[in-house]
């Protein structure tokens, strides 16, 4: 959950983050294994939503949006849970598809500090899906969502068919560009940016990312937690995330990845502000 203040700075709206709360319920463990969300996790969702509701009250939040992505969207009982949450807490949750996820993240004004003639492959790695977008001349021109993610593929390899489909899409969409960089979003790449001690607005190069992947792969789960100061719910999923980013760089022939440290929640804040502005 992200709470932000919209501040007018001489006609320019700045979004100041007030509170950021992350709860590792990890619904994908249920959905991608059994096809539905367990009673245990339904209870945890309700507890989390009620906690978020209290935090919003304390911060005097005037409006909110609540989205559920692939884990809830694909669960057989997903719609029932959305209705249950609405009845128990009054919080309305919208199930969104990968296309909207891609639009919310890639529509963020992340490119203002870069030359307009640089084109980007936007890669947003989530737990159940990964969104790709092509940014040309500062505008999103095409996007695609694939059912691969850090939780979905934690205990099973990405199928050859999925890999071939992603490879084909990336190569088809990027082969016309002589120069292409990647924008990476998501909690894992933000953490990777910190681990590699990369300066703000400076890219991580392919070699650095590959060496980190190799080093982490050689460590046990508990060793990764200690060595890289990772949360337990980050130490396992960071490896499949690294693999996805490395493949995207390889197939797009990009040698660097920028990490703006903004993502879906930031896109939701901007969307919510624009909605209220037009009321």
C-alpha positions in Angstrom: 0.0 0.0 0.0 1.3 3.4 -1.0 -0.1 6.7 0.5 1.1 9.9 -1.2 0.5 13.6 -1.0 -0.1 15.6 -4.3 1.8 18.9 -3.9 1.5 21.8 -6.3 5.0 23.1 -6.8 4.7 26.2 -9.0 2.2 24.6 -11.3 4.0 21.2 -11.3 2.4 18.4 -9.4 4.9 16.4 -7.2 3.8 13.2 -5.5 5.4 12.9 -2.1 5.3 9.4 -0.6 3.9 9.5 2.9 3.7 5.8 3.8 4.6 2.5 2.1 3.4 -0.7 3.6 4.2 -4.1 2.1 2.7 -7.4 3.5 4.1 -10.7 2.2 0.9 -12.7 1.9 2.0 -14.2 -1.4 -1.4 -15.3 -2.8 0.4 -16.8 -5.9 1.7 -19.7 -3.8 -2.0 -20.8 -3.7 -3.2 -19.8 -7.1 -0.3 -21.0 -9.2 -0.2 -24.3 -7.3 -3.8 -25.3 -6.5 -5.8 -22.9 -8.7 -7.6 -21.2 -5.7 -6.8 -19.2 -2.6 -6.9 -21.0 0.7 -9.1 -20.2 3.7 -6.0 -19.4 5.6 -4.9 -16.7 3.1 -8.4 -15.4 2.7 -8.3 -14.6 6.5 -4.9 -13.0 6.1 -6.2 -10.9 3.2 -9.1 -9.6 5.3 -6.8 -8.8 8.2 -4.5 -6.9 5.8 -7.3 -4.9 4.2 -8.6 -3.9 7.6 -5.1 -2.9 8.7 -4.8 -0.8 5.5 -8.2 0.8 6.1 -7.1 1.9 9.6 -3.8 3.3 8.2 -5.7 5.3 5.5 -8.0 6.7 8.3 -5.0 7.8 10.3 -3.5 9.6 7.3 -6.8 11.2 6.4 -6.8 9.7 2.9 -9.5 11.4 0.7 -9.6 8.7 -2.0 -8.1 5.3 -2.8 -7.9 2.7 -5.5 -7.3 -1.0 -4.9 -6.3 -3.4 -7.6 -5.7 -7.1 -7.7 -3.4 -8.7 -10.3 -2.7 -12.2 -11.6 -2.8 -14.2 -8.4 -6.3 -13.0 -7.5 -7.4 -12.7 -11.1 -6.6 -16.3 -12.0 -7.9 -17.9 -8.7 -11.1 -19.8 -9.1 -12.5 -18.1 -6.0 -11.0 -14.7 -6.8 -14.3 -13.0 -7.6 -15.9 -14.4 -4.4 -13.0 -13.1 -2.3 -13.4 -9.6 -3.9 -17.1 -9.7 -2.9 -16.2 -10.9 0.6 -13.7 -8.1 1.1 -16.3 -5.5 0.0 -18.9 -6.9 2.4 -16.6 -7.3 5.3 -14.5 -4.1 5.0 -16.3 -1.8 2.5 -13.1 -1.7 0.4 -13.8 -2.2 -3.3 -11.1 -4.1 -5.2 -10.8 -4.2 -9.0 -9.3 -7.1 -10.8 -7.1 -5.8 -13.6 -5.4 -7.6 -16.5 -1.8 -7.5 -17.6 -2.5 -4.8 -20.2 -3.7 -2.4 -17.6 -0.7 -3.2 -15.4 1.6 -2.4 -18.3 -0.2 0.9 -19.0 -0.1 2.0 -15.4 3.6 1.5 -15.0 4.8 2.5 -18.5 2.6 5.7 -18.5 4.7 7.1 -15.6 6.8 10.1 -16.5 10.0 8.2 -16.1 11.7 9.4 -19.3 11.9 13.2 -18.8 15.6 13.0 -17.7 16.6 11.1 -20.8 17.0 12.1 -24.5 13.9 11.7 -26.5 15.8 9.8 -29.2 16.6 6.9 -26.9 14.2 4.0 -27.1 13.4 1.7 -24.2 12.1 -1.8 -23.5 10.1 -1.4 -20.3 10.1 -4.6 -18.2 8.0 -5.0 -15.1 8.5 -8.3 -13.4 5.8 -9.3 -10.9 4.9 -12.4 -9.0 2.5 -13.9 -11.5 3.1 -12.0 -14.8 5.7 -9.9 -16.5 4.7 -6.8 -18.6 6.8 -5.6 -21.5 6.3 -2.2 -23.3 8.2 -0.4 -26.0 8.8 3.3 -25.3 9.6 5.2 -28.5 10.2 9.0 -28.5 9.0 9.1 -24.9 5.7 7.4 -25.6 4.4 3.9 -25.1 3.7 2.4 -28.5 3.0 -1.3 -27.7 2.7 -3.6 -24.7 2.4 -7.3 -23.9 1.8 -9.3 -20.8 3.2 -12.8 -20.3 2.3 -15.4 -17.6 5.8 -15.7 -16.1 6.7 -14.3 -12.7 8.8 -14.7 -9.7 6.3 -16.6 -7.6 4.7 -18.5 -10.5 8.0 -19.8 -11.6 9.7 -20.2 -8.2 9.4 -23.9 -8.0 9.1 -24.7 -11.7 11.1 -23.6 -14.7 9.6 -21.4 -17.4 8.4 -23.6 -20.2 10.2 -23.6 -23.5 7.0 -22.5 -25.2 6.7 -19.4 -23.0 10.4 -18.6 -23.4 10.1 -18.8 -27.2 7.0 -16.7 -27.2 8.7 -14.0 -25.2 11.9 -14.1 -27.2 9.9 -13.8 -30.4 7.9 -10.8 -29.2 11.0 -9.0 -27.8 13.1 -9.6 -30.9 10.3 -8.7 -33.3 9.6 -5.4 -31.4 13.2 -4.3 -30.9 15.1 -5.4 -34.0 14.4 -2.1 -35.7 16.2 -0.1 -33.1 20.0 0.5 -33.4 20.2 1.6 -29.7 17.9 0.3 -27.0 18.0 0.5 -23.2 15.8 -1.2 -20.7 13.7 0.3 -17.9 13.2 -2.2 -15.1 10.5 -1.9 -12.4 9.4 -4.1 -9.5 10.6 -4.7 -6.0 13.3 -7.1 -7.1 15.1 -4.8 -9.5 14.9 -2.0 -6.9 16.6 -4.3 -4.4 19.2 -5.3 -7.1 19.9 -1.7 -7.7 20.8 -1.2 -4.0 22.9 -4.4 -3.8 25.0 -3.4 -6.8 25.6 0.1 -5.4 24.5 1.7 -8.6 24.1 5.5 -8.5 20.6 7.0 -8.9 19.7 7.4 -12.6 22.7 5.4 -13.6 22.2 2.0 -15.4 23.2 -1.4 -14.3 25.3 -3.1 -17.0 24.7 -6.7 -18.2 28.0 -8.0 -16.8 27.2 -6.7 -13.3 23.7 -8.2 -13.4 25.0 -11.6 -14.7 27.8 -11.8 -12.0 25.2 -11.1 -9.3 22.9 -13.8 -10.6 25.9 -16.3 -10.7 26.9 -15.4 -7.1 23.4 -15.6 -5.7 22.8 -18.9 -7.5 25.7 -20.4 -5.6 24.3 -19.5 -2.2 21.7 -21.2 -0.1 18.5 -19.3 0.7 19.6 -18.4 4.2 23.0 -17.3 3.0 21.4 -14.9 0.5 19.4 -13.4 3.4 22.5 -12.8 5.5 24.9 -11.7 2.7 22.6 -9.3 0.9 20.4 -8.3 3.8 17.3 -9.5 2.1 13.8 -10.1 3.6 12.9 -13.8 3.7 10.2 -13.2 1.1 12.7 -11.6 -1.2 15.6 -14.0 -1.0 13.9 -16.7 -3.0 12.1 -14.7 -5.7 15.1 -12.5 -6.6 16.7 -15.3 -8.6 13.9 -15.9 -11.1 13.6 -12.1 -11.4 17.2 -11.7 -12.3 16.9 -14.4 -14.9 13.9 -12.7 -16.5 15.8 -9.3 -16.7 18.9 -11.0 -18.1 16.9 -12.7 -20.8 15.2 -9.5 -21.7 18.5 -7.8 -22.1 20.0 -10.6 -24.1 17.0 -10.8 -26.5 16.7 -7.1 -27.0 20.5 -6.7 -27.4 20.6 -4.2 -24.6 23.7 -3.8 -22.5 22.1 -1.7 -19.7 19.1 -1.5 -17.5 17.8 1.7 -15.8 15.9 1.4 -12.5 13.6 4.4 -11.9 12.3 2.9 -8.6 8.7 3.5 -9.5 6.1 0.9 -10.3 2.5 -0.1 -10.2 1.5 1.8 -7.0 3.1 5.0 -8.4 1.0 4.6 -11.5 -2.1 4.1 -9.4 -1.4 7.3 -7.5 -1.1 9.3 -10.7 -4.2 7.7 -12.2 -6.2 8.5 -9.0 -5.0 12.1 -9.0 -6.0 12.6 -12.6 -9.4 11.0 -11.9 -10.1 13.5 -9.1 -8.8 16.4 -11.2 -11.5 15.7 -13.8 -14.4 15.4 -11.4 
